[in-house]
Amino acid sequence: VYGRFIENNSKIGGLIVLGGIGLGMWTSNIWSWFAICKKARKLYISRLNKLGESE
């Protein structure tokens, strides 16, 4: 019974570790996505401003 308990716990532990890694990757992707959006927005705004100046 005890051996089975340890086996189940190691499986759960493995799932928790995998879940944590997955969550970490997911959140870092969101943050990099935010950063890309901010950069793209700045570029877009600066291009609009340049177009406005040239007219």
C-alpha positions as CSV (number, residue, x, y, z in Angstrom):
1,V,0.0,0.0,0.0
2,Y,2.8,2.4,0.9
3,G,4.7,1.7,-2.3
4,R,1.5,2.4,-4.2
5,F,1.0,5.7,-2.3
6,I,4.6,6.9,-3.2
7,E,4.0,5.9,-6.9
8,N,0.8,7.9,-7.0
9,N,2.4,10.9,-5.4
10,S,5.4,10.9,-7.8
11,K,2.9,10.8,-10.7
12,I,1.0,13.8,-9.2
13,G,4.3,15.5,-8.5
14,G,5.3,15.0,-12.1
15,L,2.0,16.5,-13.3
16,I,2.5,19.5,-11.0
17,V,6.0,20.1,-12.3
18,L,4.9,19.7,-15.9
19,G,1.9,22.0,-15.2
20,G,4.2,24.6,-13.6
21,I,6.6,24.5,-16.6
22,G,3.7,24.8,-19.0
23,L,2.3,27.7,-17.1
24,G,5.6,29.4,-17.0
25,M,6.1,29.1,-20.7
26,W,2.5,30.3,-21.3
27,T,2.9,33.4,-19.1
28,S,6.3,34.3,-20.6
29,N,4.7,33.9,-24.1
30,I,1.9,36.3,-23.0
31,W,4.5,38.8,-21.8
32,S,6.6,38.6,-25.0
33,W,3.4,39.0,-27.0
34,F,2.6,42.1,-25.0
35,A,6.1,43.5,-25.7
36,I,5.7,42.8,-29.4
37,C,2.3,44.5,-29.4
38,K,3.8,47.6,-27.7
39,K,6.7,47.7,-30.1
40,A,4.4,47.3,-33.1
41,R,2.1,50.0,-31.8
42,K,5.0,52.4,-31.3
43,L,6.2,51.8,-34.8
44,Y,2.7,52.2,-36.2
45,I,2.2,55.5,-34.4
46,S,5.6,56.9,-35.4
47,R,4.9,55.9,-39.1
48,L,1.5,57.6,-38.9
49,N,3.2,60.7,-37.5
50,K,5.8,60.7,-40.3
51,L,3.0,60.4,-42.9
52,G,1.2,63.3,-41.2
53,E,4.3,65.4,-41.3
54,S,5.0,64.7,-45.0
55,E,1.5,65.8,-46.1
